[in-house]
């Protein structure tokens, strides 16, 4: 029963997250200047675009992960979490005041 709930939760989150992709990545993909290309050239252009996008997001995630690991190993992770949470609360209060 737990596996069914896990799969259902994953599918639900994926479905909801797809709206973000459609709204953010869709217009970018549609604005690619490939309308004049035919066949293999068009597919190649789309593959290059998406490969570059995935590589860029992966690199940014890797760098952020390294930074987070550095904070953890230096013993600053708890302080960093408290400071970041405090800043978020302060900005939220300033927004509503």
MARBA-3410 file (N, C-alpha, C, O; in Angstrom, 1 decimal):
97
0.8,-1.2,0.0,0.0,0.0,0.0,0.9,1.3,0.0,0.5,2.3,-0.6 ~ 2.0,1.2,0.7,2.9,2.4,0.8,3.5,2.7,-0.6,3.7,3.9,-0.9 ~ 3.8,1.7,-1.3,4.4,1.9,-2.7,3.4,2.6,-3.6,3.8,3.5,-4.3 ~ 2.1,2.2,-3.5,1.1,2.9,-4.3,1.0,4.4,-3.9,0.9,5.3,-4.8 ~ 1.0,4.7,-2.6,1.0,6.1,-2.1,2.2,6.9,-2.6,2.1,8.0,-3.0
3.4,6.2,-2.6,4.6,6.9,-3.0,4.5,7.2,-4.5,4.9,8.3,-4.9 ~ 4.1,6.2,-5.3,4.0,6.4,-6.7,2.9,7.5,-7.0,3.2,8.3,-7.9 ~ 1.8,7.5,-6.4,0.8,8.4,-6.6,1.3,9.9,-6.2,1.0,10.8,-6.9 ~ 2.0,10.0,-5.1,2.5,11.3,-4.7,3.5,11.8,-5.8,3.5,13.0,-6.1 ~ 4.4,10.9,-6.3,5.4,11.3,-7.3,4.7,11.7,-8.6,5.1,12.7,-9.2
3.7,11.0,-9.0,2.9,11.4,-10.2,2.2,12.7,-10.0,2.2,13.5,-11.0 ~ 1.6,12.9,-8.9,0.9,14.2,-8.6,1.9,15.3,-8.6,1.6,16.4,-9.2 ~ 3.0,15.2,-7.9,4.0,16.3,-7.9,4.6,16.5,-9.3,4.8,17.7,-9.7 ~ 4.8,15.5,-10.1,5.3,15.7,-11.4,4.3,16.4,-12.3,4.6,17.2,-13.1 ~ 3.0,16.0,-12.1,1.9,16.7,-12.9,1.8,18.2,-12.6,1.7,19.0,-13.4
1.8,18.5,-11.3,1.7,19.8,-10.8,3.0,20.6,-11.3,2.9,21.8,-11.7 ~ 4.1,20.0,-11.2,5.4,20.7,-11.6,5.5,20.9,-13.1,6.2,21.8,-13.5 ~ 4.7,20.1,-13.9,4.8,20.3,-15.3,4.2,21.7,-15.7,4.5,22.2,-16.8 ~ 3.3,22.2,-14.9,2.7,23.5,-15.3,3.8,24.6,-15.2,3.8,25.5,-16.0 ~ 4.7,24.4,-14.3,5.8,25.4,-14.2,6.7,25.3,-15.5,7.1,26.3,-16.1
6.9,24.1,-15.9,7.7,23.9,-17.1,7.0,24.5,-18.3,7.7,25.1,-19.2 ~ 5.7,24.2,-18.5,5.0,24.7,-19.6,5.0,26.3,-19.6,5.2,26.9,-20.6 ~ 4.9,26.8,-18.4,4.8,28.3,-18.3,6.2,29.0,-18.5,6.3,30.1,-19.0 ~ 7.2,28.3,-18.0,8.6,28.9,-18.1,9.4,28.5,-19.3,10.0,29.3,-20.0 ~ 9.4,27.2,-19.5,10.3,26.7,-20.6,9.6,26.7,-22.0,10.2,26.8,-23.0
8.3,26.6,-21.9,7.5,26.5,-23.2,7.7,27.7,-24.1,8.1,27.6,-25.2 ~ 7.5,29.0,-23.5,7.8,30.1,-24.4,9.2,30.2,-24.9,9.5,30.7,-26.0 ~ 10.2,29.8,-24.0,11.6,29.8,-24.5,11.8,28.8,-25.6,12.5,29.2,-26.6 ~ 11.2,27.7,-25.5,11.4,26.7,-26.6,10.7,27.1,-27.9,11.2,26.9,-29.0 ~ 9.5,27.7,-27.7,8.8,28.2,-28.9,9.5,29.4,-29.6,9.3,29.6,-30.8
10.3,30.1,-28.8,11.0,31.3,-29.4,12.3,30.9,-30.1,13.0,31.8,-30.7 ~ 12.7,29.7,-30.1,13.9,29.3,-30.8,13.8,29.5,-32.3,12.7,29.2,-32.9 ~ 14.8,30.1,-32.9,14.7,30.4,-34.3,15.0,29.1,-35.2,16.0,29.1,-35.9 ~ 14.1,28.2,-35.1,14.2,26.9,-35.9,13.1,26.7,-36.9,13.1,25.7,-37.5 ~ 12.2,27.7,-37.0,11.1,27.5,-37.9,11.4,27.3,-39.3,10.7,26.7,-40.1
12.6,27.8,-39.7,13.0,27.7,-41.1,13.8,26.4,-41.4,14.1,26.1,-42.5 ~ 14.2,25.7,-40.3,14.9,24.5,-40.5,14.0,23.3,-40.8,12.8,23.3,-40.5 ~ 14.6,22.3,-41.5,13.8,21.1,-41.8,14.5,19.8,-41.3,15.7,19.8,-41.2 ~ 13.7,18.9,-40.9,14.1,17.5,-40.6,15.2,17.4,-39.5,15.0,17.9,-38.4 ~ 16.3,16.9,-39.9,17.4,16.6,-38.9,18.0,17.8,-38.3,18.4,17.9,-37.2
18.1,18.9,-39.1,18.6,20.2,-38.6,17.8,20.7,-37.5,18.3,21.2,-36.5 ~ 16.5,20.6,-37.7,15.5,21.1,-36.6,15.6,20.3,-35.4,15.7,20.8,-34.3 ~ 15.7,19.0,-35.5,15.8,18.1,-34.3,17.2,18.3,-33.6,17.2,18.4,-32.4 ~ 18.2,18.5,-34.4,19.6,18.8,-33.9,19.5,20.1,-33.1,20.1,20.2,-32.0 ~ 18.9,21.1,-33.6,18.8,22.4,-32.9,18.1,22.3,-31.6,18.5,22.8,-30.6
17.0,21.5,-31.6,16.3,21.3,-30.3,17.1,20.5,-29.3,17.1,20.8,-28.1 ~ 17.8,19.5,-29.8,18.6,18.7,-28.9,19.7,19.5,-28.3,20.0,19.4,-27.1 ~ 20.4,20.3,-29.1,21.4,21.2,-28.6,20.9,22.2,-27.6,21.6,22.4,-26.5 ~ 19.8,22.8,-27.8,19.2,23.7,-26.9,18.9,23.0,-25.5,19.3,23.5,-24.5 ~ 18.2,21.8,-25.6,17.9,21.1,-24.4,19.1,20.5,-23.6,19.1,20.5,-22.4
20.1,20.1,-24.4,21.3,19.6,-23.8,22.0,20.7,-23.0,22.5,20.5,-21.9 ~ 22.1,21.9,-23.6,22.7,23.1,-23.0,21.9,23.5,-21.7,22.5,23.9,-20.7 ~ 20.6,23.4,-21.8,19.7,23.8,-20.7,20.0,22.8,-19.5,20.1,23.2,-18.4 ~ 19.9,21.5,-19.8,20.1,20.5,-18.8,21.5,20.6,-18.2,21.7,20.5,-16.9 ~ 22.6,20.8,-19.0,23.9,21.0,-18.5,24.1,22.2,-17.6,24.7,22.1,-16.6
23.5,23.3,-18.0,23.5,24.5,-17.2,22.9,24.3,-15.8,23.4,24.7,-14.8 ~ 21.6,23.8,-15.8,20.9,23.6,-14.6,21.7,22.6,-13.7,21.8,22.7,-12.5 ~ 22.3,21.5,-14.3,23.1,20.6,-13.5,24.3,21.2,-12.9,24.6,20.9,-11.8 ~ 25.0,22.0,-13.7,26.2,22.7,-13.2,25.8,23.6,-12.0,26.5,23.7,-11.0 ~ 24.8,24.4,-12.2,24.4,25.3,-11.1,24.0,24.5,-9.8,24.3,24.9,-8.7
23.3,23.4,-10.0,22.9,22.5,-8.9,24.2,21.9,-8.2,24.2,21.8,-7.0 ~ 25.1,21.5,-9.0,26.4,21.0,-8.5,27.1,22.0,-7.7,27.6,21.7,-6.6 ~ 27.2,23.2,-8.2,27.9,24.3,-7.5,27.2,24.6,-6.2,27.8,24.8,-5.1 ~ 25.9,24.7,-6.2,25.1,25.0,-5.0,25.3,23.8,-4.0,25.4,24.1,-2.8 ~ 25.3,22.6,-4.5,25.5,21.5,-3.6,26.9,21.5,-2.9,27.0,21.2,-1.7
27.9,21.9,-3.7,29.3,22.0,-3.1,29.3,23.1,-2.1,29.9,22.9,-1.0 ~ 28.6,24.2,-2.3,28.6,25.3,-1.4,27.9,24.8,-0.1,28.3,25.1,1.0 ~ 26.8,24.1,-0.2,26.0,23.6,0.9,26.9,22.6,1.7,26.9,22.6,2.9 ~ 27.6,21.8,1.0,28.5,20.8,1.7,29.6,21.5,2.4,30.0,21.1,3.5 ~ 30.1,22.6,1.8,31.1,23.4,2.5,30.6,24.0,3.8,31.3,24.0,4.8
29.4,24.6,3.7,28.8,25.1,4.9,28.7,24.1,6.0,28.9,24.3,7.2 ~ 28.2,22.9,5.6,28.0,21.8,6.5,29.3,21.3,7.2,29.4,21.2,8.4 ~ 30.3,21.1,6.3,31.6,20.6,6.9,32.3,21.7,7.7,33.1,21.3,8.6 ~ 32.1,23.0,7.4,32.7,24.0,8.2,32.0,24.3,9.5,32.5,25.0,10.4 ~ 30.8,23.6,9.7,30.0,23.8,10.9,29.1,25.0,10.9,28.6,25.4,11.9
29.0,25.6,9.7,28.2,26.8,9.6,26.7,26.6,9.1,26.0,27.5,9.0 ~ 26.4,25.3,8.9,25.1,25.0,8.3,23.9,25.4,9.1,23.0,26.0,8.6 ~ 24.0,25.2,10.4,22.9,25.5,11.3,22.8,27.1,11.4,21.7,27.6,11.4 ~ 23.9,27.8,11.6,23.9,29.2,11.6,23.4,29.8,10.3,22.6,30.7,10.3 ~ 23.8,29.2,9.2,23.3,29.7,7.9,21.8,29.5,7.7,21.1,30.3,7.2
21.3,28.3,8.2,19.9,28.0,8.1,19.1,29.0,8.9,18.0,29.5,8.5 ~ 19.6,29.3,10.1,18.9,30.2,11.0,18.9,31.6,10.4,17.9,32.3,10.4 ~ 20.0,32.1,9.9,20.1,33.4,9.3,19.2,33.5,8.1,18.6,34.5,7.9 ~ 19.2,32.5,7.2,18.4,32.5,6.0,16.9,32.6,6.4,16.2,33.3,5.8 ~ 16.5,31.7,7.4,15.1,31.7,7.8,14.7,33.0,8.4,13.6,33.5,8.2
15.6,33.7,9.2,15.3,35.0,9.8,15.1,36.0,8.7,14.2,36.9,8.8 ~ 16.0,36.0,7.7,15.9,37.0,6.6,14.6,36.8,5.9,13.9,37.8,5.5 ~ 14.2,35.5,5.6,12.9,35.3,4.9,11.7,35.8,5.8,10.8,36.4,5.2 ~ 11.7,35.5,7.1,10.7,36.0,7.9,10.6,37.6,8.0,9.6,38.2,7.9 ~ 11.8,38.2,8.0,11.9,39.7,8.0,11.3,40.2,6.7,10.6,41.2,6.7
11.7,39.6,5.6,11.2,40.1,4.3,9.7,39.9,4.2,9.0,40.8,3.6 ~ 9.2,38.8,4.8,7.7,38.6,4.7,7.0,39.6,5.6,6.0,40.2,5.2 ~ 7.6,39.9,6.7,6.9,41.0,7.6,7.0,42.3,6.9,6.0,43.0,7.0 ~ 8.1,42.7,6.3,8.2,43.9,5.6,7.3,44.0,4.4,6.8,45.1,4.1 ~ 7.0,42.9,3.8,6.1,42.9,2.7,4.6,43.2,3.1,3.9,43.9,2.4
4.3,42.7,4.3,2.9,42.9,4.7,2.7,44.2,5.6,1.6,44.5,5.9 ~ 3.8,44.9,5.9,3.7,46.1,6.7,3.6,47.3,5.9,3.5,48.4,6.4
END
